[in-house]
Amino acid sequence: MKSKSNLYVDIMNIIKPKNLKISLFLIVFLSVRLGFSQQETISLEESIKAALNYSNDLKTGNLRVEEAEAAKKEAFANYFPSIELSGVGMYGFDDLIPPMPGIMEIGIDNLYFASATASEVLYAGGRINNHNNLADLQVGANKIRAGQARDSVILQTEKKYWGLVHLQEQQHVLHSNETYLNQLLKQQQDLLDAGLIAKNDLLRVKVTLSQLKLQKSKLNNSHKIAILDFALYTGIAYDTTMVAMDKFPDVVPPQIKYGSPDLSIISNTNYQLLEKAVTASKLQTDVERANLLPTISVGLSGSQLGAFDGSFESSFIPVAFGMVSIPISDWWGAGRQKLKQQKIREEIAVNNLKNGEDELQVMIMKSWYDLTDAYKQVVYAGENMHLAEENLHVSRDNYDSGLVNLSDLLDAQRILQEAETELVAAYANYEEQKSTYLYHTNQIEIPE
């Protein structure tokens, strides 16, 4: 594909002097088309996919799942026997064991000792089972948190995306009003030239147009900052010409689209985490209780003792053993207090679950009412804009007929601009509240 500069060269090579006017038109037209072709457009789905691939929070969540899986395997390894190998070799520059007349004619200056021990815990009060259950519980909790991180990334991406759409639509509002004021300014200039109006009418339109241009400048800066924030969050290359291709869709009453809010929070991920916290606390209590119980283990051990140079005959010694450990002092000391503290933590976890259940239901209902209010704002803002459009149309007819002055016409134009701005803001707020409600009710749509 040729660059823009090469295309210009090719065109200039075929331009004839007599067709210079047409050629200049072609160059301008081509420049505009090439400029628009460089404009980057992005959809909401593309934005979400990019953010999910880029998000460090999501990557961290997946790493925590892997960490929990490794901890689960570590805990499961406690079911198997513990095997240990050890060896010692010694060399003495003087005899380690001097000669003993009648028993050992020469001394021993080197020896080795090697042993292997295998032991298995038969009973530990349930500590091993509880640790495995805790590890398995942690895996499930981290998977839920990873899912929450994913949903949070989608929610924030949607908010930022619709924020871009909001600013783009607001730019369109200012552009259309600027066009209207420019036409009005031209009319005032013609009337002034004809001596039909005073100069202050022309100046009044210029002041209004200047104020609108200032609003455009501020809005353009806000738009660039929003694009930068969006790019940094999603990992998409920053480009000031980036355009969100979606438009605000027609809104549907939430009662029709989603029905009544479901206050059953069993499937809510926050509630599930609180439940797992209670279960984990109970398991921790069982672990502390098991620490006060005896531990019974058995094992086998084999050892080999000899000299490297064979100065004495090596010997193999097999041993079987059993061991019982009873933490008697913990029954009234530190172990008992640890158990008491853990029981208190368990009660706190149960209370947190009850409080969390109420808070989640309130949060769901609040997000629902926020969504229904946002829908009403769109409806009322739409009605207000239609009235403002009709008001401006009537005011313009009355102004042209000499029934109202220029101030009344400019007021009607300002009212319409404010109404259009309110409608755009209402649409953006509706999309944000819709995403928030779906997030709180675990209905976020996940792209494939």
N, C-alpha and C positions, 0 to 999 in steps of 0.2 A: 504493500500500500504506500502511495507517495505521500510525502509530507506536504504541509500547506505551502511552504516556500517553493517546492518543486512544481506544485500545481500552478502557482502563480507564474512561474517562468514559462511553463508550457503554454499557458493562456496568452502571455505577452508575445510569444513567438508567432502565434497565429493571428494576432490583432493587426488589422489594416488601419492606416491613418484615417481613412474615410469612415470607418466604423468605430471611431474612438469613443463617441458618446455611448454607443451600445456596449462597447467593451468595458467601459468604466462601470456601467450598470451591472454587467456580469461579474466583475471583480467584487463589487460591493455585495451582490447577492451571494456569491460563493463564500465570502468572508463570514457573512451572517450564518449561512448554513453550516460551515465548518466550525464556527464558534459554538453553535447549538449542539453539534455532534460531539463536542468535547465535554458537554455537560453530563455529569455522572448522576444517574437516577438509581434509587434503591428502594426496594419494597420492604414492608414490615417483616415478611417471612425471611428475606435475605438478611435483614438486620439481626433478627433473633438467632439465626444460625451462626452468623459471624460472632455474635456476643458469646454464645455457648461455647464456641471453639476457642475463644480468646480469654474468657474469664478465669482469672487466677483463683477466685473464690471457689469456682466449680472444680478446678484442678486440685485445690487443697482438700475439698470434700472427698474427691475420689481417692486421694492419697491416704486420708484418714480411714477410709474403708479398707484399703490394702493393709494399713497398719493394724487395724482391728482383726483382720483375717489372720495376720501373722501371730498376733497375740492369742487368737483362738487355737492355732496349731501348737503354740507353746504350751498352753494349758492342757491340751489333749495329750501331749507327750508325757505328762505326769502319770498317766495310766500305765505306762510301760516301765519295766525294771530300769533301775539306774545302774549303769556299768562304768567302772572306773579302773583304769590301768595305771600302775606306777612302777618306777624302777629307780634303783640307786646303784651307782658304781663308785668305788673308792680305791685309791692307790696311795700307799704310804711310802715316802722316801726311806724311812726306817720302817721296820716291821710293824704292821698294825697289831699283829698278835706275835709276840716273841716266841722263840723255840721253848718247848717244855720237855726237859730230859725224861725219857721213858714214855712220854706220851706223843710228842710231836718234835721230831728231830730238827726240822727247819721251820722258820717263822713264816707267817703269811703276810705278804705286803700288799695284796689286792683282793677284793671280793666284790660280788654283786648281789643285789637283792631285787627280785621282781615279783609283783603281786597283781592279781586281778580280782575284783570284787563286784558282785552283782547283788543288788538288794531290791526288794519289792515291798511297798507299803500295803499291808492287808487291811488296816483300819486306821482312819485319821479323823473320825467324827464327821465325815461328809465334806471335809475341806476341798478335796480334789473335785468332787462332783459340783460343788458350789462355785469353785473357781472356773470350771468349764462352762457352767451356766452363765456366769457373769461375762465371760469372754464372748459367748454366743449372743448375749443380750447387747453387748457393746457393738458387735457387728451390725445387728439390726438397727440400733440407734444411729450409728454413723451413716448407714444407708438412707435412713429417713432424713438426716441432716443434709446429705448430698442431694437428695431430691428437693429439699427446701431451698438449697443454694441454687439449684437449677431453676426452680420456679421464681425465685427472687430475681435472678438475672433476666428472665423473660419479662417479669413485671417492670423492672427498671428500664429495660430496652423499649418496651411499649410506651412507657411514660415519656421517655426522651424522644421517641419517634413521633408521637402525636404532638409533642411540644414543637418539633420542627414543622409539622403540618400547620399547627396553629400560627406560627410566625409567617409561614408562606402565605396562608390565607389572609392574614392581617396586611401583608404587603400588597396583595391584590386589592384589598379594600382601599388602602391609601392611594394606590395607582388609579383606580377608577374615580376616586374623588378628586385627585389631581387633574385628571382629564376633564372632569366636569368644570373645575375652577378655571382651567386654562381656556375653555370655551367661553365661560362667563367673562373672563378677563378680556378676551378678544371682543366680545360684544360691548363691554364697557368702553374699550378703546374706540370702537367705531362710534358709539354714542357721544363720547367726549369730542371726537374729531368733528362730529356734526353739530356740536354745541348744544346737545340735548340734556346733558347731565353735568353736574359739578365734578371737579377733579377728585374731590374727597371720596366719591363712590368708587372710582378706579383704585385709589390708594387702599380703600377698605378691602377690596378683593385681593390686592397684592399682599396685604398684611396676612390675610387668611391663608393665601397660598404659601407664603413664606413660613408660617407656623406649621403647615402640613409638611413642607419639605424638611423642616427640623425633626418632625416626628418620623419621617422616612429615614433620615440619617441615624437616629437613635435605634430605630427598629432594625436597620441593616446591621448595625454593630451587634445588637443582641442576637441577631440571626447567626452571625459568624461565630460568636461565642458558643451558641447552642450547637452548631455544627462541630466545633472543636470538642466540646464535652461529649457529644454523641460519638465522635470518632475515637476518642480516647477510651470510652467505655466498651465499644464494640470491637475495637482493633481495626476498624476500617480506615484506610488512608485519608488523612484530612484534606479536604478540597472545598474551597469556598463556593464552588459552583454546584455542590451536591444538592440534589433535589429529592425530597420524599415523594414518591410517585402516587401514593394512596391519597384519596380524598376522604373527607368526612362522610361516612355512609348515612343513609336515612336511619333515624333512630326508631326503635320499636319499643312500646311500653314494656318495662322489665317484667311486669306481671304476666304478659303474654309470652315473652321469650324464655323466662327462667322459672316462672311459677312462683309460689311462695318460698321464702328461704327455709332451708332444712336446718333446724336447730339440733339435730342429732349429730353429735360431734365425735362419734366413735371412729369415723374414718379420717378425722382431722389429724394432720401430722403433729401439730403442737400438743394435742391431747394424747396422742400415742407416745410421744416423748415423755410426757408427765407420767403416764402409766408405766413406762419402762423404768423411770426413775424410782417409782414406788417398788417395783419388782426387784430392781438392783439393790435398793436399800434393805429389803427383806433378806436377800441373799447375803449381803454384807453382815447382817445380824446373825445369820446362820453360821457364817465363817467365824465370827468372833466367839460364838457359842462353842463351835467345834474346837477352837483353840484351848478350851478348858477341859477337853476330853482326852483320854489316853490315845497314844499313837503306837500301833503294833506293826512291826516289820520283820521280815525274814530275809536271809541272804546266804550266798555261798562265796567263799574266798579261797583262792589258791595262791601259794607263794613258792618261790624257788630261790634257794640260797646256794651260792657257789663261788669259786674263784675263776678268774679269767684264764689263768695258766694251768688250771686243774691240779693245783697243789693239794687240794682236799676234795673229797667226793661231795658233789652237790646233792641237795635233798629237796624234794617237793612236798609241801605241807598243805593238804586240803582241809578246809574248815567250813562247817555249816553253823549258822548262828541265828538267833532270834532276839528281838529287842522290844522292850516295852518302855515307853516314856510317858510319865504322868506329871503334868504341871501343877503340882499340889499348891504351891504358894500363890498361883494366879487365882485360885478359888476365892481368896479374900483380898488379894492385892490388886496389881495393875490390870490384870486380865479381866477381873470382874468389873472394874470401872470402865474399861474399854467397851465391854458388852453393854453397860448401862448407857454410855454415850451413843452407841450405835442404835439402841432402841429409841432414843430421843430423836435421832436423825430420821429414823423410819416414821415416827409420828409426824415430823415436820414434812416429809415427802407426801404423806397422805393428805395433810392439810393443804399443801401446795396444789395437789391434784384437784381437791374440791374447789379451791379458789380459782384455779386455772379454768375449770369447767365453766364457772359463772362468767369469767372474763371473756372466754372465747365466744360464748353465746351472745354476750353484749356486743362484742366486736363484729360478729356476723350481722346482727341486727342493725348496728350503726352503719356498716358498709352497705347494707340493703337500703336503708333510708337515704343515705347519701346518693345512691344510684337513682332512686325514684325522684329525689329532689333535682338531680342533674337532668333527668329526662324532662321534668316540668320546666326547668330553666330553658331548655332548648325550645320547647313548645311556645312558652311565653315570649322568648326572644325572637322567634320566628314571626309571631303575630305582631310584635312591636316593630319589627323591620318592615313588614308589609304596610303597616300604618304610616311609618316614617317615609316610605317610598311614595305613598299616595299623597302625603302632606307636602312633600317636595314638588310633586307634579302639580298639585293645585296652586302652591305658592308661586311656581314658575309661571303658570298661566295668569295668575293674578298680577304678578310683577310685569309681565309683558303687556297686560291690559291697563297698567297704571293704578291698580287697586291697592297694592302694598308697596312698601319701599324696599330698597336693597338689603337693609338689615334683616327684615323678615325672611327674605330669600336665603341669606347666609345662615340664619338660625335654622332654617329647615334643612339646609345642606349639612350643617353640623349635627343636627339631631339624627339624620340618616346615617352619617358616618359613625356616630356613637352606637346606634342600633346595630349596624353591621358588625362593629367590633364586639359588641356584647354577644351576638349570635355566634361568631367564630369562637369566642372564649367559652360559651356554653357547650358547643360541640366538643371542644378539647377537654373540658371538665368532665363531660359525659364519658368520653373514651377512657379517661384516667380512672373515674369511679367504677366503670365497668371492669376494668382490669383488676382494680383493687378488690372488688367483690368476688371475682372469680378466683383470685389468689387466696382470699380468706376462706373460701369454701372448697378449696382444692379442685377447682375446675379449669385451671390454666391449661390452655392447649399447647401441647409440646410438638414441635415440628419433627418430621421423620428424619 
